[in-house]
């Protein structure tokens, strides 16, 4: 089984926030693959099902962003899953809006949900999909910016990012992190690289 975790804050008032990019991606995966993510387990809303022929558990921690690691640790332990089977989807201030970046490991880069997960599972060697939200305009506090809703053209771009992120997750499940990185890292304006075709045997 694969554990796919989207980060965000629970509650209606946070629903359309930049900080809830992870939740939105989980919601879209759940919709497309008919997975009901409504069972509360280990401080997260979870749902199990199948994506691209792989058994998956989709999860949205309900601890608020800064304590996301509590839910992730609990789910890994409960289902006896290894860290290579974990994928985390989060927003990222240091990446422009409209950009998707997968990584095999790395630091939290100021993302407190990723920091909490690293602390609770004891490693930063886990796959993640980072969805850019860009830096705040002017002198706006980044803490206020992440709780800002997507509006206008940004909302349209955000929906395109979620679509690309969903495809990236499916690629991670079927092709692995490195191939998914090659195909999906970049702006939503860039074409997605095709799936590797098996080489034909020589006649």
Helices and strands as residue ranges (DSSP letters): E 2-6, G 12-14, G 18-20, H 21-32, E 39-41, E 44-51, E 54-61, G 65-67, H 68-78, G 83-85, E 86-92, E 99-103, H 112-121, E 127-132, H 142-145, H 152-175, H 177-184, E 186-187
